[in-house]
Amino acid sequence: MVKGNVKIAYWDTEQSGRPPRALGDYSGTPTIRLFKPVIKQGDSEKKKIVKDYKYERKAVDMKRFVDAEMPNFLERVKGLESLKKFEDKADRNGLPRVLVFTSKDSTPPMLKYLSTKFRRRAIIAAIHPNDKNTAVAQEFGVTERPAVVVIPGSAEGESGGEAIHYEGEFTKHRIERFVSEHALKEKVFPKKKEKEPEKPTETEPKKPTKTESEKPTETEPKTEL
């Protein structure tokens, strides 16, 4: 049910002895625990969010929990205006655009997986069926859902190439292979903002010191202020 989307492992407390420190402490068995990486700007996955599963021990409930906790880097497109922002972001970073026209109102777990798998190598948008996205579907000639359209990447500031429509079965591995063919080989990271040079602090001009010759003598008349 979640094969390929998450990694599942178990530790036999009776046969394997003391569990690794990475698993943390637990009060009883069986304990079901989720480890989700915290992916930051630098793409570091060292830190993790740890959550214990506290719901019904049924497959449908456990799958719902896992699906909800999956990392999600999808862009949401709602109409032509947000499509323009999506395209600008892709062009700004030279990333291929992947438009997934879903037939569901909710976000399929497979799209969350793809958004994580190809993060910084392609930018993926989920386009749900609603009135605003009807114009977006017409823009790319999409008449049936689901549909996947890829626009190859481009240099910064330039428009992408011609739209490529996926033709084939809508299985996870086939879609992943299709996106992989058009995704960048190396990850693209946002450019760090250059620090503005520090402005020199304005210092008050020093008052000129009077020399001995400039000092008023006793015979000189004083100026009344």
Backbone as CSV, one residue per row, in Angstrom:
resi,resn,N_x,N_y,N_z,CA_x,CA_y,CA_z,C_x,C_y,C_z
1,MET,0.812,-1.212,0.000,0.000,0.000,0.000,0.853,1.274,0.000
2,VAL,2.026,1.183,0.633,2.921,2.345,0.656,4.299,1.979,0.099
3,LYS,4.396,0.867,-0.582,5.671,0.401,-1.117,6.252,1.430,-2.081
4,GLY,7.501,1.784,-1.852,8.168,2.754,-2.712,8.025,4.183,-2.236
5,ASN,7.012,4.469,-1.424,6.816,5.823,-0.926,7.540,6.054,0.394
6,VAL,7.587,5.029,1.227,8.270,5.117,2.519,9.068,3.831,2.736
7,LYS,10.049,3.890,3.626,10.813,2.710,3.999,10.301,2.205,5.342
8,ILE,10.013,0.914,5.409,9.485,0.307,6.628,10.488,-0.724,7.144
9,ALA,10.802,-0.620,8.427,11.722,-1.563,9.059,11.174,-1.915,10.440
10,TYR,11.654,-3.028,10.983,11.206,-3.406,12.325,12.394,-3.911,13.133
11,TRP,12.241,-3.833,14.464,13.262,-4.314,15.382,12.615,-5.304,16.346
12,ASP,13.132,-6.511,16.361,12.613,-7.566,17.233,13.280,-7.438,18.600
13,THR,12.542,-6.927,19.583,13.122,-6.682,20.902,13.460,-7.975,21.640
14,GLU,12.814,-9.064,21.276,13.070,-10.328,21.971,14.273,-11.062,21.413
15,GLN,14.510,-10.914,20.111,15.583,-11.666,19.466,16.838,-10.828,19.185
16,SER,16.678,-9.514,19.114,17.794,-8.672,18.666,18.507,-7.928,19.786
17,GLY,18.044,-8.071,21.011,18.713,-7.396,22.113,18.377,-5.918,22.192
18,ARG,19.306,-5.139,22.733,19.079,-3.713,22.940,18.981,-2.992,21.590
19,PRO,17.932,-2.194,21.396,17.770,-1.494,20.103,18.783,-0.375,19.932
20,PRO,19.061,0.039,18.693,19.988,1.151,18.449,19.497,2.438,19.097
21,ARG,20.434,3.285,19.460,20.083,4.552,20.099,19.206,5.410,19.196
22,ALA,19.380,5.269,17.887,18.610,6.085,16.938,17.105,5.850,17.053
23,LEU,16.709,4.674,17.532,15.283,4.385,17.665,14.653,5.097,18.849
24,GLY,15.459,5.544,19.784,14.934,6.258,20.940,14.349,5.324,21.991
25,ASP,13.855,5.924,23.069,13.251,5.147,24.152,11.803,4.818,23.821
26,TYR,11.315,3.739,24.382,9.910,3.355,24.211,9.441,2.699,25.504
27,SER,8.138,2.809,25.746,7.569,2.328,27.010,6.999,0.920,26.896
28,GLY,6.729,0.459,25.708,6.165,-0.873,25.535,6.219,-1.316,24.099
29,THR,5.812,-2.549,23.871,5.796,-3.085,22.512,4.412,-3.657,22.215
30,PRO,3.935,-3.612,20.995,4.654,-3.020,19.851,4.556,-1.496,19.846
31,THR,5.607,-0.847,19.406,5.637,0.608,19.235,5.869,0.912,17.766
32,ILE,5.023,1.769,17.207,5.167,2.179,15.800,5.613,3.633,15.789
33,ARG,6.726,3.881,15.170,7.333,5.218,15.221,7.704,5.674,13.810
34,LEU,7.431,6.948,13.533,7.730,7.542,12.220,8.921,8.480,12.346
35,PHE,9.869,8.348,11.434,11.022,9.243,11.359,10.947,9.993,10.032
36,LYS,10.769,11.301,10.125,10.653,12.113,8.906,11.797,13.115,8.851
37,PRO,12.596,13.121,7.780,13.721,14.058,7.702,13.251,15.497,7.580
38,VAL,14.004,16.387,8.196,13.756,17.820,8.072,14.665,18.328,6.969
39,ILE,14.092,18.635,5.821,14.886,19.075,4.671,14.878,20.598,4.629
40,LYS,16.034,21.168,4.858,16.143,22.624,4.921,16.741,23.172,3.636
41,GLN,17.092,24.465,3.698,17.613,25.148,2.516,18.854,24.462,1.967
42,GLY,19.722,24.012,2.849,20.960,23.382,2.412,20.807,21.923,2.059
43,ASP,19.569,21.425,2.072,19.290,20.053,1.685,19.857,19.039,2.686
44,SER,20.022,19.463,3.934,20.534,18.558,4.959,19.405,17.700,5.511
45,GLU,19.662,16.393,5.669,18.650,15.496,6.190,19.089,14.884,7.529
46,LYS,19.990,15.555,8.225,20.508,15.003,9.472,19.459,15.046,10.578
47,LYS,18.698,16.138,10.655,17.686,16.263,11.694,16.406,15.557,11.245
48,LYS,15.696,15.006,12.211,14.473,14.269,11.892,13.366,14.599,12.874
49,ILE,12.136,14.575,12.354,10.944,14.702,13.190,10.514,13.288,13.574
50,VAL,10.303,13.048,14.848,9.929,11.724,15.339,8.511,11.774,15.898
51,LYS,7.673,10.881,15.398,6.279,10.819,15.853,5.892,9.383,16.141
52,ASP,5.217,9.180,17.267,4.691,7.852,17.592,3.278,7.711,17.034
53,TYR,2.997,6.559,16.487,1.668,6.275,15.954,0.739,5.897,17.105
54,LYS,-0.397,6.624,17.224,-1.296,6.419,18.361,-2.738,6.168,17.917
55,TYR,-2.899,5.606,16.740,-4.247,5.404,16.224,-4.554,3.911,16.110
56,GLU,-5.643,3.593,15.428,-6.053,2.196,15.288,-4.985,1.397,14.536
57,ARG,-4.764,0.160,14.968,-3.758,-0.687,14.317,-4.381,-1.414,13.124
58,LYS,-4.967,-0.627,12.252,-5.556,-1.165,11.034,-4.807,-0.598,9.830
59,ALA,-4.732,-1.391,8.776,-3.956,-0.987,7.603,-4.430,0.336,7.027
60,VAL,-5.737,0.536,6.938,-6.257,1.760,6.335,-5.890,2.984,7.166
61,ASP,-5.917,2.848,8.503,-5.575,3.981,9.370,-4.080,4.266,9.347
62,MET,-3.285,3.213,9.315,-1.840,3.392,9.273,-1.401,4.019,7.951
63,LYS,-2.033,3.603,6.860,-1.708,4.195,5.560,-2.093,5.667,5.529
64,ARG,-3.237,6.000,6.101,-3.680,7.397,6.136,-2.683,8.254,6.907
65,PHE,-2.153,7.713,7.992,-1.168,8.421,8.808,0.121,8.657,8.016
66,VAL,0.602,7.618,7.352,1.843,7.728,6.578,1.677,8.703,5.420
67,ASP,0.555,8.611,4.717,0.315,9.503,3.575,0.301,10.965,4.010
68,ALA,-0.305,11.236,5.169,-0.408,12.613,5.651,0.952,13.169,6.078
69,GLU,1.850,12.288,6.537,3.137,12.735,7.061,4.238,12.777,5.997
70,MET,3.955,12.351,4.791,4.977,12.372,3.746,5.402,13.807,3.420
71,PRO,6.702,14.060,3.229,7.142,15.402,2.812,6.479,15.806,1.500
72,ASN,6.187,17.090,1.374,5.455,17.566,0.206,6.077,18.863,-0.299
73,PHE,6.629,18.834,-1.504,7.230,20.024,-2.105,6.519,20.408,-3.405
74,LEU,5.261,20.026,-3.504,4.473,20.349,-4.687,4.096,21.822,-4.714
75,GLU,4.019,22.363,-5.909,3.482,23.702,-6.111,1.993,23.564,-6.416
76,ARG,1.202,24.503,-5.930,-0.236,24.472,-6.195,-0.582,25.528,-7.241
77,VAL,-1.206,25.101,-8.310,-1.635,26.021,-9.371,-3.143,26.149,-9.308
78,LYS,-3.618,27.378,-9.188,-5.053,27.668,-9.152,-5.351,28.797,-10.126
79,GLY,-5.459,28.452,-11.376,-5.772,29.449,-12.387,-4.540,29.948,-13.119
80,LEU,-4.780,30.752,-14.140,-3.703,31.226,-15.007,-2.737,32.170,-14.294
81,GLU,-3.251,32.926,-13.329,-2.376,33.865,-12.614,-1.324,33.125,-11.800
82,SER,-1.743,32.090,-11.076,-0.768,31.325,-10.291,0.113,30.466,-11.198
83,LEU,-0.388,30.100,-12.379,0.434,29.384,-13.359,1.600,30.257,-13.794
84,LYS,1.335,31.540,-13.979,2.400,32.477,-14.372,3.479,32.560,-13.286
85,LYS,3.078,32.585,-12.027,4.052,32.630,-10.933,4.875,31.340,-10.894
86,PHE,4.197,30.223,-11.157,4.872,28.926,-11.201,5.911,28.903,-12.319
87,GLU,5.549,29.417,-13.483,6.465,29.449,-14.620,7.647,30.381,-14.358
88,ASP,7.362,31.519,-13.716,8.442,32.459,-13.398,9.452,31.828,-12.448
89,LYS,8.953,31.091,-11.479,9.847,30.430,-10.521,10.705,29.390,-11.220
90,ALA,10.101,28.643,-12.148,10.852,27.629,-12.893,11.916,28.271,-13.772
91,ASP,11.551,29.328,-14.490,12.502,29.999,-15.377,13.627,30.656,-14.580
92,ARG,13.284,31.176,-13.414,14.282,31.852,-12.594,15.391,30.889,-12.154
93,ASN,15.030,29.627,-11.947,15.995,28.636,-11.490,16.426,27.664,-12.591
94,GLY,15.894,27.859,-13.816,16.261,26.983,-14.927,15.798,25.560,-14.738
95,LEU,14.625,25.375,-14.100,14.125,24.037,-13.797,13.057,23.590,-14.795
96,PRO,13.041,22.318,-15.141,11.939,21.786,-15.962,10.636,21.873,-15.169
97,ARG,9.536,22.106,-15.877,8.214,22.167,-15.235,7.471,20.864,-15.485
98,VAL,6.898,20.345,-14.429,6.076,19.138,-14.538,4.676,19.483,-14.045
99,LEU,3.707,19.446,-14.952,2.318,19.759,-14.617,1.531,18.463,-14.556
100,VAL,1.007,18.161,-13.387,0.227,16.933,-13.202,-1.233,17.317,-13.018
101,PHE,-2.041,16.997,-14.014,-3.482,17.275,-13.956,-4.161,16.070,-13.313
102,THR,-4.466,16.183,-12.029,-5.037,15.055,-11.290,-6.550,15.009,-11.483
103,SER,-7.115,13.865,-11.215,-8.574,13.712,-11.286,-9.185,13.753,-9.893
104,LYS,-8.346,14.012,-8.869,-8.809,14.025,-7.485,-8.653,15.408,-6.876
105,ASP,-9.502,15.676,-5.872,-9.397,16.941,-5.156,-8.268,16.905,-4.131
106,SER,-7.947,15.720,-3.633,-6.851,15.577,-2.674,-5.544,15.319,-3.417
107,THR,-4.440,15.428,-2.687,-3.127,15.233,-3.299,-2.711,13.771,-3.194
108,PRO,-2.526,13.078,-4.309,-2.100,11.675,-4.264,-0.711,11.537,-3.640
109,PRO,-0.495,10.513,-2.809,0.829,10.295,-2.198,1.940,10.167,-3.232
110,MET,1.640,9.630,-4.405,2.659,9.476,-5.430,3.252,10.819,-5.832
111,LEU,2.416,11.863,-5.866,2.925,13.178,-6.242,3.826,13.745,-5.154
112,LYS,3.489,13.477,-3.895,4.364,13.905,-2.800,5.726,13.232,-2.943
113,TYR,5.687,11.950,-3.268,6.935,11.195,-3.453,7.758,11.797,-4.589
114,LEU,7.125,12.078,-5.724,7.848,12.635,-6.867,8.409,14.015,-6.558
115,SER,7.665,14.817,-5.806,8.133,16.161,-5.467,9.374,16.110,-4.589
116,THR,9.486,15.060,-3.771,10.664,14.880,-2.925,11.810,14.260,-3.722
117,LYS,11.489,13.276,-4.534,12.490,12.573,-5.347,13.217,13.528,-6.293
118,PHE,12.473,14.434,-6.933,13.058,15.319,-7.938,13.196,16.753,-7.441
119,ARG,13.195,16.932,-6.141,13.340,18.276,-5.583,14.651,18.901,-6.035
120,ARG,14.569,20.143,-6.482,15.697,20.931,-6.993,16.219,20.440,-8.339
121,ARG,15.572,19.413,-8.904,15.922,18.943,-10.252,14.779,19.184,-11.228
122,ALA,13.590,19.410,-10.693,12.399,19.752,-11.475,11.408,20.376,-10.507
123,ILE,10.512,21.171,-11.035,9.484,21.789,-10.203,8.129,21.213,-10.634
124,ILE,7.417,20.628,-9.684,6.201,19.872,-9.984,4.984,20.575,-9.403
125,ALA,3.950,20.687,-10.206,2.708,21.324,-9.767,1.556,20.341,-9.866
126,ALA,0.719,20.332,-8.841,-0.510,19.536,-8.866,-1.652,20.450,-9.282
127,ILE,-2.340,20.083,-10.346,-3.435,20.901,-10.871,-4.725,20.113,-10.701
128,HIS,-5.491,20.503,-9.697,-6.707,19.773,-9.347,-7.874,20.212,-10.231
129,PRO,-8.892,19.372,-10.368,-10.041,19.718,-11.214,-10.960,20.726,-10.526
130,ASN,-10.951,21.956,-11.006,-11.868,22.989,-10.520,-12.059,24.035,-11.620
131,ASP,-12.937,24.965,-11.378,-13.284,25.961,-12.405,-12.077,26.802,-12.818
132,LYS,-11.248,27.199,-11.840,-10.095,28.046,-12.151,-9.086,27.328,-13.041
133,ASN,-8.956,26.018,-12.849,-7.954,25.267,-13.607,-8.452,24.763,-14.958
134,THR,-9.711,25.055,-15.279,-10.222,24.688,-16.606,-9.438,25.409,-17.695
135,ALA,-9.142,26.693,-17.444,-8.366,27.473,-18.413,-6.936,26.970,-18.512
136,VAL,-6.383,26.473,-17.411,-5.016,25.939,-17.417,-4.962,24.666,-18.260
137,ALA,-5.978,23.809,-18.112,-6.039,22.586,-18.916,-6.161,22.928,-20.397
138,GLN,-6.965,23.924,-20.730,-7.111,24.340,-22.121,-5.801,24.903,-22.667
139,GLU,-5.052,25.582,-21.811,-3.770,26.170,-22.212,-2.809,25.112,-22.737
140,PHE,-2.879,23.890,-22.171,-1.962,22.823,-22.561,-2.662,21.701,-23.329
141,GLY,-3.897,21.951,-23.756,-4.608,20.976,-24.570,-4.957,19.695,-23.835
142,VAL,-5.172,19.790,-22.530,-5.523,18.618,-21.729,-7.041,18.484,-21.696
143,THR,-7.546,17.373,-22.186,-8.991,17.137,-22.226,-9.415,16.002,-21.302
144,GLU,-8.470,15.161,-20.922,-8.774,14.050,-20.022,-7.779,14.032,-18.863
145,ARG,-8.279,13.605,-17.719,-7.433,13.464,-16.529,-7.396,12.002,-16.112
146,PRO,-6.282,11.544,-15.542,-5.052,12.288,-15.250,-4.222,12.527,-16.498
147,ALA,-3.360,13.527,-16.411,-2.463,13.857,-17.515,-1.196,14.471,-16.932
148,VAL,-0.089,14.234,-17.607,1.200,14.784,-17.176,1.838,15.495,-18.363
149,VAL,2.244,16.739,-18.127,2.881,17.543,-19.174,4.203,18.074,-18.624
150,VAL,5.272,17.946,-19.426,6.595,18.437,-19.037,7.020,19.527,-20.000
151,ILE,7.533,20.626,-19.429,8.157,21.678,-20.233,9.624,21.693,-19.844
152,PRO,10.516,21.350,-20.768,11.949,21.262,-20.425,12.485,22.546,-19.829
153,GLY,13.586,22.417,-19.097,14.199,23.570,-18.445,14.829,24.514,-19.438
154,SER,15.230,25.674,-18.939,15.829,26.692,-19.790,16.828,27.475,-18.965
155,ALA,17.603,28.288,-19.652,18.545,29.145,-18.959,17.779,30.221,-18.195
156,GLU,18.433,30.773,-17.203,17.784,31.785,-16.369,17.301,32.954,-17.217
157,GLY,16.027,33.302,-17.016,15.462,34.438,-17.723,14.893,34.100,-19.084
158,GLU,15.004,32.835,-19.526,14.472,32.442,-20.822,13.293,31.502,-20.653
159,SER,12.429,31.449,-21.648,11.253,30.585,-21.590,11.653,29.134,-21.833
160,GLY,10.816,28.198,-21.335,11.097,26.781,-21.513,10.800,26.324,-22.929
161,GLY,11.045,25.035,-23.186,10.829,24.498,-24.523,9.384,24.115,-24.751
162,GLU,9.166,23.310,-25.793,7.817,22.873,-26.139,7.304,21.856,-25.128
163,ALA,5.982,21.907,-24.886,5.364,20.996,-23.930,5.402,19.559,-24.455
164,ILE,5.735,18.623,-23.565,5.798,17.202,-23.909,4.736,16.472,-23.098
165,HIS,3.793,15.835,-23.756,2.701,15.134,-23.081,3.084,13.669,-22.849
166,TYR,2.820,13.199,-21.642,3.091,11.800,-21.328,2.032,10.916,-21.976
167,GLU,2.496,9.855,-22.602,1.589,8.888,-23.223,1.955,7.494,-22.721
168,GLY,1.075,6.909,-21.981,1.344,5.579,-21.444,0.482,5.308,-20.230
169,GLU,0.747,4.192,-19.575,-0.016,3.825,-18.396,0.382,4.709,-17.218
170,PHE,-0.594,5.002,-16.380,-0.333,5.865,-15.235,0.027,5.013,-14.019
171,THR,1.229,4.456,-14.084,1.774,3.720,-12.951,2.921,4.541,-12.365
172,LYS,3.213,4.282,-11.119,4.240,5.064,-10.432,5.588,4.980,-11.132
173,HIS,6.026,3.788,-11.466,7.348,3.602,-12.047,7.450,4.223,-13.440
174,ARG,6.371,4.141,-14.228,6.402,4.730,-15.568,6.440,6.259,-15.501
175,ILE,5.644,6.829,-14.605,5.641,8.293,-14.446,6.989,8.767,-13.918
176,GLU,7.530,8.029,-12.955,8.838,8.392,-12.398,9.915,8.349,-13.478
177,ARG,9.868,7.342,-14.348,10.838,7.237,-15.431,10.693,8.400,-16.412
178,PHE,9.444,8.776,-16.702,9.184,9.880,-17.633,9.738,11.197,-17.085
179,VAL,9.472,11.464,-15.806,9.978,12.697,-15.193,11.500,12.670,-15.127
180,SER,12.064,11.492,-14.819,13.518,11.363,-14.718,14.212,11.694,-16.034
181,GLU,13.571,11.383,-17.153,14.160,11.657,-18.465,14.315,13.155,-18.729
182,HIS,13.481,13.965,-18.082,13.496,15.402,-18.352,14.006,16.232,-17.171
183,ALA,14.202,15.596,-16.020,14.713,16.316,-14.856,16.205,16.602,-15.021
184,LEU,16.691,17.614,-14.319,18.116,17.924,-14.355,18.911,16.809,-13.682
185,LYS,20.144,16.635,-14.113,21.006,15.606,-13.528,21.530,16.042,-12.167
186,GLU,21.798,17.319,-12.016,22.305,17.865,-10.760,21.286,18.808,-10.136
187,LYS,21.302,18.882,-8.826,20.373,19.756,-8.120,20.758,21.219,-8.283
188,VAL,19.748,22.065,-8.316,19.953,23.508,-8.420,19.533,24.135,-7.098
189,PHE,20.439,24.899,-6.505,20.139,25.552,-5.240,19.974,27.048,-5.477
190,PRO,19.034,27.674,-4.763,18.838,29.121,-4.927,20.113,29.884,-4.598
191,LYS,20.360,30.905,-5.363,21.550,31.712,-5.114,21.376,32.511,-3.829
192,LYS,22.449,32.526,-3.045,22.402,33.293,-1.804,22.464,34.778,-2.126
193,LYS,21.695,35.537,-1.379,21.686,36.980,-1.587,23.016,37.571,-1.136
194,GLU,23.566,38.393,-1.997,24.830,39.031,-1.643,24.597,40.116,-0.606
195,LYS,25.504,40.144,0.359,25.381,41.154,1.407,25.717,42.526,0.853
196,GLU,24.902,43.484,1.227,25.157,44.849,0.780,26.363,45.395,1.529
197,PRO,27.218,46.125,0.818,28.395,46.689,1.499,27.971,47.663,2.592
198,GLU,28.676,47.592,3.693,28.333,48.460,4.818,28.636,49.914,4.462
199,LYS,27.675,50.747,4.801,27.849,52.166,4.533,28.781,52.767,5.581
200,PRO,29.705,53.609,5.137,30.621,54.226,6.117,29.848,55.127,7.064
201,THR,30.184,55.019,8.320,29.491,55.847,9.324,29.983,57.279,9.221
202,GLU,29.030,58.160,9.312,29.365,59.583,9.219,29.926,60.062,10.560
203,THR,31.070,60.629,10.507,31.691,61.166,11.723,31.658,62.681,11.674
204,GLU,31.465,63.249,12.838,31.419,64.710,12.901,32.816,65.285,12.639
205,PRO,32.858,66.317,11.807,34.178,66.917,11.526,34.796,67.495,12.790
206,LYS,36.094,67.261,12.916,36.777,67.789,14.099,36.878,69.303,14.028
207,LYS,36.636,69.910,15.175,36.752,71.362,15.242,38.224,71.737,15.232
208,PRO,38.572,72.689,14.380,39.995,73.075,14.318,40.473,73.673,15.627
209,THR,41.635,73.256,16.038,42.208,73.800,17.269,42.940,75.091,16.947
210,LYS,42.796,76.012,17.814,43.424,77.319,17.600,44.900,77.260,17.983
211,THR,45.682,77.825,17.132,47.108,77.928,17.420,47.339,79.088,18.349
212,GLU,48.555,79.189,18.780,48.889,80.268,19.711,48.645,81.627,19.076
213,SER,48.918,81.704,17.761,48.743,82.994,17.094,47.283,83.337,16.912
214,GLU,46.389,82.269,16.882,44.968,82.510,16.662,44.238,82.845,17.956
215,LYS,44.867,82.509,19.105,44.211,82.766,20.383,44.144,84.269,20.621
216,PRO,42.976,84.695,21.079,42.849,86.142,21.306,43.786,86.623,22.424
217,THR,44.404,87.718,22.164,45.265,88.322,23.165,44.434,89.262,24.014
218,GLU,45.035,89.709,25.130,44.315,90.609,26.057,43.985,91.936,25.404
219,THR,44.733,92.346,24.393,44.497,93.646,23.754,43.430,93.590,22.689
220,GLU,43.049,92.333,22.261,42.065,92.214,21.212,40.671,92.386,21.807
221,PRO,39.789,93.115,21.116,38.414,93.294,21.619,37.622,92.009,21.528
222,LYS,36.838,91.684,22.533,36.026,90.491,22.513,34.749,90.722,21.702
223,THR,34.337,89.681,20.978,33.138,89.786,20.197,31.936,89.422,21.060
224,GLU,30.936,90.301,21.085,29.730,90.030,21.866,28.773,89.116,21.076
225,LEU,28.289,88.086,21.726,27.402,87.118,21.067,25.957,87.435,21.426
